Amino acid sequence: MAETRLCLPDEIYEQIKQIAGGDAQSVNSAMVVAIEEYIARRRRERYEAMGRKIAQRDRELLDRLAR
């Protein structure tokens, strides 16, 4: 497992600390979950963008197939 140092503004640290406490988890666990969600969202956005690009490129073919 990799370790890294993360410098957070005090306000963000306090918010994640509150969230973690409310969920009965450590600050570290809450940050790992937040990073995993960020990665998943970015991956989803990338795939959606590729889908839009393909749909746009192949619009005529898709329209013919839909008939």
Gaussian input, Z-matrix of N, CA and C with variables (Angstrom, degrees):
# hf/3-21g

backbone

0 1
 N
 C     1     B1
 C     2     B2     1     A1
 N     3     B3     2     A2     1     D1
 C     4     B4     3     A3     2     D2
 C     5     B5     4     A4     3     D3
 N     6     B6     5     A5     4     D4
 C     7     B7     6     A6     5     D5
 C     8     B8     7     A7     6     D6
 N     9     B9     8     A8     7     D7
 C    10    B10     9     A9     8     D8
 C    11    B11    10    A10     9     D9
 N    12    B12    11    A11    10    D10
 C    13    B13    12    A12    11    D11
 C    14    B14    13    A13    12    D12
 N    15    B15    14    A14    13    D13
 C    16    B16    15    A15    14    D14
 C    17    B17    16    A16    15    D15
 N    18    B18    17    A17    16    D16
 C    19    B19    18    A18    17    D17
 C    20    B20    19    A19    18    D18
 N    21    B21    20    A20    19    D19
 C    22    B22    21    A21    20    D20
 C    23    B23    22    A22    21    D21
 N    24    B24    23    A23    22    D22
 C    25    B25    24    A24    23    D23
 C    26    B26    25    A25    24    D24
 N    27    B27    26    A26    25    D25
 C    28    B28    27    A27    26    D26
 C    29    B29    28    A28    27    D27
 N    30    B30    29    A29    28    D28
 C    31    B31    30    A30    29    D29
 C    32    B32    31    A31    30    D30
 N    33    B33    32    A32    31    D31
 C    34    B34    33    A33    32    D32
 C    35    B35    34    A34    33    D33
 N    36    B36    35    A35    34    D34
 C    37    B37    36    A36    35    D35
 C    38    B38    37    A37    36    D36
 N    39    B39    38    A38    37    D37
 C    40    B40    39    A39    38    D38
 C    41    B41    40    A40    39    D39
 N    42    B42    41    A41    40    D40
 C    43    B43    42    A42    41    D41
 C    44    B44    43    A43    42    D42
 N    45    B45    44    A44    43    D43
 C    46    B46    45    A45    44    D44
 C    47    B47    46    A46    45    D45
 N    48    B48    47    A47    46    D46
 C    49    B49    48    A48    47    D47
 C    50    B50    49    A49    48    D48
 N    51    B51    50    A50    49    D49
 C    52    B52    51    A51    50    D50
 C    53    B53    52    A52    51    D51
 N    54    B54    53    A53    52    D52
 C    55    B55    54    A54    53    D53
 C    56    B56    55    A55    54    D54
 N    57    B57    56    A56    55    D55
 C    58    B58    57    A57    56    D56
 C    59    B59    58    A58    57    D57
 N    60    B60    59    A59    58    D58
 C    61    B61    60    A60    59    D59
 C    62    B62    61    A61    60    D60
 N    63    B63    62    A62    61    D61
 C    64    B64    63    A63    62    D62
 C    65    B65    64    A64    63    D63
 N    66    B66    65    A65    64    D64
 C    67    B67    66    A66    65    D65
 C    68    B68    67    A67    66    D66
 N    69    B69    68    A68    67    D67
 C    70    B70    69    A69    68    D68
 C    71    B71    70    A70    69    D69
 N    72    B72    71    A71    70    D70
 C    73    B73    72    A72    71    D71
 C    74    B74    73    A73    72    D72
 N    75    B75    74    A74    73    D73
 C    76    B76    75    A75    74    D74
 C    77    B77    76    A76    75    D75
 N    78    B78    77    A77    76    D76
 C    79    B79    78    A78    77    D77
 C    80    B80    79    A79    78    D78
 N    81    B81    80    A80    79    D79
 C    82    B82    81    A81    80    D80
 C    83    B83    82    A82    81    D81
 N    84    B84    83    A83    82    D82
 C    85    B85    84    A84    83    D83
 C    86    B86    85    A85    84    D84
 N    87    B87    86    A86    85    D85
 C    88    B88    87    A87    86    D86
 C    89    B89    88    A88    87    D87
 N    90    B90    89    A89    88    D88
 C    91    B91    90    A90    89    D89
 C    92    B92    91    A91    90    D90
 N    93    B93    92    A92    91    D91
 C    94    B94    93    A93    92    D92
 C    95    B95    94    A94    93    D93
 N    96    B96    95    A95    94    D94
 C    97    B97    96    A96    95    D95
 C    98    B98    97    A97    96    D96
 N    99    B99    98    A98    97    D97
 C   100   B100    99    A99    98    D98
 C   101   B101   100   A100    99    D99
 N   102   B102   101   A101   100   D100
 C   103   B103   102   A102   101   D101
 C   104   B104   103   A103   102   D102
 N   105   B105   104   A104   103   D103
 C   106   B106   105   A105   104   D104
 C   107   B107   106   A106   105   D105
 N   108   B108   107   A107   106   D106
 C   109   B109   108   A108   107   D107
 C   110   B110   109   A109   108   D108
 N   111   B111   110   A110   109   D109
 C   112   B112   111   A111   110   D110
 C   113   B113   112   A112   111   D111
 N   114   B114   113   A113   112   D112
 C   115   B115   114   A114   113   D113
 C   116   B116   115   A115   114   D114
 N   117   B117   116   A116   115   D115
 C   118   B118   117   A117   116   D116
 C   119   B119   118   A118   117   D117
 N   120   B120   119   A119   118   D118
 C   121   B121   120   A120   119   D119
 C   122   B122   121   A121   120   D120
 N   123   B123   122   A122   121   D121
 C   124   B124   123   A123   122   D122
 C   125   B125   124   A124   123   D123
 N   126   B126   125   A125   124   D124
 C   127   B127   126   A126   125   D125
 C   128   B128   127   A127   126   D126
 N   129   B129   128   A128   127   D127
 C   130   B130   129   A129   128   D128
 C   131   B131   130   A130   129   D129
 N   132   B132   131   A131   130   D130
 C   133   B133   132   A132   131   D131
 C   134   B134   133   A133   132   D132
 N   135   B135   134   A134   133   D133
 C   136   B136   135   A135   134   D134
 C   137   B137   136   A136   135   D135
 N   138   B138   137   A137   136   D136
 C   139   B139   138   A138   137   D137
 C   140   B140   139   A139   138   D138
 N   141   B141   140   A140   139   D139
 C   142   B142   141   A141   140   D140
 C   143   B143   142   A142   141   D141
 N   144   B144   143   A143   142   D142
 C   145   B145   144   A144   143   D143
 C   146   B146   145   A145   144   D144
 N   147   B147   146   A146   145   D145
 C   148   B148   147   A147   146   D146
 C   149   B149   148   A148   147   D147
 N   150   B150   149   A149   148   D148
 C   151   B151   150   A150   149   D149
 C   152   B152   151   A151   150   D150
 N   153   B153   152   A152   151   D151
 C   154   B154   153   A153   152   D152
 C   155   B155   154   A154   153   D153
 N   156   B156   155   A155   154   D154
 C   157   B157   156   A156   155   D155
 C   158   B158   157   A157   156   D156
 N   159   B159   158   A158   157   D157
 C   160   B160   159   A159   158   D158
 C   161   B161   160   A160   159   D159
 N   162   B162   161   A161   160   D160
 C   163   B163   162   A162   161   D161
 C   164   B164   163   A163   162   D162
 N   165   B165   164   A164   163   D163
 C   166   B166   165   A165   164   D164
 C   167   B167   166   A166   165   D165
 N   168   B168   167   A167   166   D166
 C   169   B169   168   A168   167   D167
 C   170   B170   169   A169   168   D168
 N   171   B171   170   A170   169   D169
 C   172   B172   171   A171   170   D170
 C   173   B173   172   A172   171   D171
 N   174   B174   173   A173   172   D172
 C   175   B175   174   A174   173   D173
 C   176   B176   175   A175   174   D174
 N   177   B177   176   A176   175   D175
 C   178   B178   177   A177   176   D176
 C   179   B179   178   A178   177   D177
 N   180   B180   179   A179   178   D178
 C   181   B181   180   A180   179   D179
 C   182   B182   181   A181   180   D180
 N   183   B183   182   A182   181   D181
 C   184   B184   183   A183   182   D182
 C   185   B185   184   A184   183   D183
 N   186   B186   185   A185   184   D184
 C   187   B187   186   A186   185   D185
 C   188   B188   187   A187   186   D186
 N   189   B189   188   A188   187   D187
 C   190   B190   189   A189   188   D188
 C   191   B191   190   A190   189   D189
 N   192   B192   191   A191   190   D190
 C   193   B193   192   A192   191   D191
 C   194   B194   193   A193   192   D192
 N   195   B195   194   A194   193   D193
 C   196   B196   195   A195   194   D194
 C   197   B197   196   A196   195   D195
 N   198   B198   197   A197   196   D196
 C   199   B199   198   A198   197   D197
 C   200   B200   199   A199   198   D198

   B1=1.4536
   B2=1.5318
   B3=1.3002
   B4=1.4660
   B5=1.5134
   B6=1.2933
   B7=1.4637
   B8=1.5120
   B9=1.3162
   B10=1.4551
   B11=1.5196
   B12=1.2833
   B13=1.4599
   B14=1.5226
   B15=1.3106
   B16=1.4542
   B17=1.5245
   B18=1.3010
   B19=1.4683
   B20=1.5243
   B21=1.3305
   B22=1.4545
   B23=1.5232
   B24=1.3160
   B25=1.4623
   B26=1.5352
   B27=1.3153
   B28=1.4707
   B29=1.5243
   B30=1.3100
   B31=1.4644
   B32=1.5329
   B33=1.3130
   B34=1.4688
   B35=1.5238
   B36=1.3252
   B37=1.4662
   B38=1.5278
   B39=1.3158
   B40=1.4726
   B41=1.5275
   B42=1.3255
   B43=1.4667
   B44=1.5217
   B45=1.3202
   B46=1.4600
   B47=1.5278
   B48=1.3205
   B49=1.4705
   B50=1.5308
   B51=1.3248
   B52=1.4728
   B53=1.5210
   B54=1.3122
   B55=1.4640
   B56=1.5241
   B57=1.3226
   B58=1.4636
   B59=1.5243
   B60=1.3187
   B61=1.4689
   B62=1.5154
   B63=1.3099
   B64=1.4606
   B65=1.5170
   B66=1.3229
   B67=1.4676
   B68=1.5266
   B69=1.3156
   B70=1.4761
   B71=1.5306
   B72=1.3275
   B73=1.4646
   B74=1.5144
   B75=1.3059
   B76=1.4664
   B77=1.5221
   B78=1.3208
   B79=1.4628
   B80=1.5224
   B81=1.3267
   B82=1.4586
   B83=1.5337
   B84=1.3331
   B85=1.4694
   B86=1.5151
   B87=1.3138
   B88=1.4679
   B89=1.5246
   B90=1.3309
   B91=1.4602
   B92=1.5273
   B93=1.3370
   B94=1.4616
   B95=1.5218
   B96=1.3355
   B97=1.4690
   B98=1.5306
   B99=1.3226
   B100=1.4680
   B101=1.5308
   B102=1.3213
   B103=1.4596
   B104=1.5276
   B105=1.3324
   B106=1.4646
   B107=1.5213
   B108=1.3314
   B109=1.4612
   B110=1.5283
   B111=1.3229
   B112=1.4639
   B113=1.5320
   B114=1.3268
   B115=1.4642
   B116=1.5212
   B117=1.3255
   B118=1.4718
   B119=1.5268
   B120=1.3373
   B121=1.4679
   B122=1.5258
   B123=1.3276
   B124=1.4711
   B125=1.5222
   B126=1.3319
   B127=1.4617
   B128=1.5306
   B129=1.3328
   B130=1.4746
   B131=1.5255
   B132=1.3226
   B133=1.4623
   B134=1.5194
   B135=1.3233
   B136=1.4609
   B137=1.5283
   B138=1.3454
   B139=1.4643
   B140=1.5280
   B141=1.3225
   B142=1.4615
   B143=1.5278
   B144=1.3184
   B145=1.4667
   B146=1.5196
   B147=1.3333
   B148=1.4681
   B149=1.5221
   B150=1.3324
   B151=1.4608
   B152=1.5150
   B153=1.3337
   B154=1.4741
   B155=1.5241
   B156=1.3302
   B157=1.4602
   B158=1.5286
   B159=1.3220
   B160=1.4650
   B161=1.5215
   B162=1.3311
   B163=1.4669
   B164=1.5230
   B165=1.3130
   B166=1.4615
   B167=1.5337
   B168=1.3337
   B169=1.4567
   B170=1.5290
   B171=1.3146
   B172=1.4652
   B173=1.5253
   B174=1.3210
   B175=1.4609
   B176=1.5314
   B177=1.3399
   B178=1.4693
   B179=1.5299
   B180=1.3104
   B181=1.4611
   B182=1.5072
   B183=1.3143
   B184=1.4684
   B185=1.5256
   B186=1.3172
   B187=1.4674
   B188=1.5228
   B189=1.3238
   B190=1.4871
   B191=1.5138
   B192=1.3209
   B193=1.4561
   B194=1.5269
   B195=1.3174
   B196=1.4693
   B197=1.5264
   B198=1.3139
   B199=1.4791
   B200=1.4856
   A1=107.98
   A2=115.53
   A3=121.19
   A4=110.60
   A5=114.83
   A6=121.09
   A7=108.13
   A8=114.76
   A9=119.87
   A10=108.72
   A11=115.72
   A12=120.41
   A13=107.12
   A14=115.10
   A15=120.86
   A16=108.51
   A17=115.93
   A18=120.61
   A19=108.22
   A20=115.82
   A21=121.83
   A22=110.00
   A23=116.28
   A24=118.36
   A25=108.32
   A26=116.39
   A27=121.20
   A28=112.23
   A29=116.76
   A30=120.70
   A31=111.47
   A32=116.58
   A33=120.14
   A34=110.13
   A35=117.01
   A36=119.89
   A37=110.68
   A38=116.96
   A39=120.02
   A40=111.02
   A41=116.51
   A42=119.87
   A43=111.46
   A44=117.51
   A45=119.93
   A46=110.47
   A47=116.40
   A48=121.11
   A49=110.19
   A50=116.97
   A51=121.38
   A52=111.20
   A53=116.20
   A54=120.63
   A55=110.13
   A56=116.47
   A57=120.76
   A58=110.38
   A59=116.85
   A60=120.63
   A61=111.70
   A62=116.89
   A63=121.44
   A64=112.67
   A65=115.79
   A66=121.00
   A67=111.67
   A68=117.34
   A69=123.21
   A70=111.49
   A71=115.41
   A72=120.01
   A73=109.45
   A74=116.05
   A75=120.01
   A76=110.06
   A77=114.93
   A78=120.09
   A79=108.87
   A80=117.36
   A81=121.38
   A82=110.61
   A83=116.91
   A84=120.47
   A85=110.98
   A86=117.45
   A87=120.95
   A88=110.54
   A89=117.20
   A90=120.24
   A91=110.76
   A92=118.44
   A93=120.93
   A94=109.72
   A95=117.04
   A96=120.82
   A97=110.34
   A98=117.01
   A99=120.70
   A100=110.83
   A101=117.12
   A102=120.77
   A103=110.45
   A104=117.38
   A105=120.69
   A106=111.06
   A107=117.00
   A108=121.03
   A109=111.00
   A110=116.67
   A111=121.39
   A112=110.53
   A113=115.96
   A114=120.40
   A115=110.40
   A116=117.53
   A117=121.50
   A118=110.70
   A119=117.24
   A120=120.90
   A121=110.77
   A122=116.71
   A123=119.88
   A124=111.19
   A125=117.02
   A126=121.21
   A127=109.88
   A128=116.06
   A129=121.14
   A130=110.28
   A131=117.05
   A132=120.64
   A133=111.02
   A134=117.08
   A135=121.42
   A136=110.58
   A137=116.79
   A138=120.26
   A139=111.66
   A140=116.72
   A141=119.98
   A142=110.20
   A143=117.00
   A144=121.03
   A145=110.20
   A146=117.17
   A147=119.80
   A148=110.57
   A149=116.93
   A150=121.37
   A151=111.61
   A152=116.27
   A153=119.86
   A154=111.06
   A155=116.22
   A156=120.82
   A157=110.12
   A158=117.09
   A159=120.94
   A160=110.68
   A161=116.57
   A162=120.50
   A163=110.92
   A164=115.92
   A165=120.27
   A166=110.34
   A167=115.54
   A168=120.83
   A169=110.92
   A170=117.42
   A171=122.28
   A172=112.67
   A173=117.52
   A174=122.57
   A175=112.25
   A176=117.01
   A177=120.36
   A178=110.91
   A179=117.34
   A180=121.01
   A181=111.24
   A182=117.62
   A183=121.17
   A184=111.06
   A185=117.13
   A186=120.34
   A187=110.64
   A188=117.22
   A189=120.55
   A190=110.91
   A191=118.33
   A192=121.85
   A193=112.21
   A194=116.28
   A195=120.62
   A196=111.99
   A197=118.77
   A198=122.09
   A199=112.47
   D1=133.46
   D2=179.90
   D3=-83.23
   D4=147.31
   D5=173.40
   D6=-115.58
   D7=145.17
   D8=176.88
   D9=-144.34
   D10=157.48
   D11=176.56
   D12=-101.44
   D13=133.74
   D14=-177.84
   D15=-126.07
   D16=122.17
   D17=177.52
   D18=-97.54
   D19=118.41
   D20=-178.85
   D21=-114.70
   D22=145.06
   D23=170.38
   D24=-60.89
   D25=146.14
   D26=-177.56
   D27=-52.34
   D28=-41.36
   D29=-177.33
   D30=-62.50
   D31=-43.11
   D32=179.28
   D33=-67.33
   D34=-42.08
   D35=178.63
   D36=-59.74
   D37=-44.05
   D38=-179.82
   D39=-63.80
   D40=-38.37
   D41=178.71
   D42=-65.45
   D43=-45.55
   D44=-179.45
   D45=-68.37
   D46=-32.84
   D47=176.94
   D48=-64.46
   D49=-42.78
   D50=177.41
   D51=-64.30
   D52=-45.54
   D53=-179.99
   D54=-62.00
   D55=-46.49
   D56=-179.80
   D57=-60.62
   D58=-44.70
   D59=179.33
   D60=-61.87
   D61=-41.08
   D62=179.21
   D63=-66.38
   D64=-26.60
   D65=179.22
   D66=-97.41
   D67=6.42
   D68=-179.08
   D69=54.80
   D70=47.14
   D71=176.35
   D72=-136.76
   D73=167.84
   D74=-179.93
   D75=-77.54
   D76=161.72
   D77=175.92
   D78=-60.80
   D79=-41.41
   D80=178.88
   D81=-57.86
   D82=-48.07
   D83=-179.87
   D84=-61.40
   D85=-41.58
   D86=179.72
   D87=-63.58
   D88=-38.85
   D89=179.61
   D90=-70.52
   D91=-37.31
   D92=176.69
   D93=-61.93
   D94=-45.00
   D95=178.28
   D96=-60.86
   D97=-43.89
   D98=-179.67
   D99=-62.23
   D100=-40.52
   D101=179.74
   D102=-69.02
   D103=-40.92
   D104=176.63
   D105=-60.16
   D106=-42.57
   D107=178.82
   D108=-65.18
   D109=-38.72
   D110=177.58
   D111=-62.48
   D112=-45.96
   D113=179.59
   D114=-62.43
   D115=-44.89
   D116=179.49
   D117=-61.57
   D118=-42.16
   D119=179.66
   D120=-64.21
   D121=-43.83
   D122=179.46
   D123=-63.79
   D124=-40.88
   D125=178.74
   D126=-63.47
   D127=-44.91
   D128=179.41
   D129=-61.97
   D130=-43.61
   D131=179.19
   D132=-62.07
   D133=-39.01
   D134=179.63
   D135=-65.06
   D136=-45.16
   D137=179.03
   D138=-65.58
   D139=-38.53
   D140=178.02
   D141=-64.34
   D142=-40.08
   D143=178.65
   D144=-64.71
   D145=-40.67
   D146=177.47
   D147=-63.87
   D148=-40.82
   D149=178.41
   D150=-62.14
   D151=-43.31
   D152=177.75
   D153=-62.59
   D154=-40.74
   D155=-179.45
   D156=-64.26
   D157=-44.37
   D158=178.63
   D159=-64.48
   D160=-44.43
   D161=179.74
   D162=-61.81
   D163=-40.07
   D164=179.74
   D165=-66.94
   D166=-44.37
   D167=-179.03
   D168=-64.25
   D169=-38.40
   D170=-174.80
   D171=-106.03
   D172=25.17
   D173=-176.79
   D174=-52.62
   D175=-48.30
   D176=-177.51
   D177=-61.12
   D178=-45.71
   D179=178.56
   D180=-62.33
   D181=-44.43
   D182=179.13
   D183=-62.70
   D184=-39.52
   D185=178.07
   D186=-63.53
   D187=-42.10
   D188=178.65
   D189=-65.52
   D190=-39.78
   D191=179.09
   D192=-67.41
   D193=-28.40
   D194=-177.98
   D195=-75.33
   D196=-15.59
   D197=-178.86
   D198=-77.88

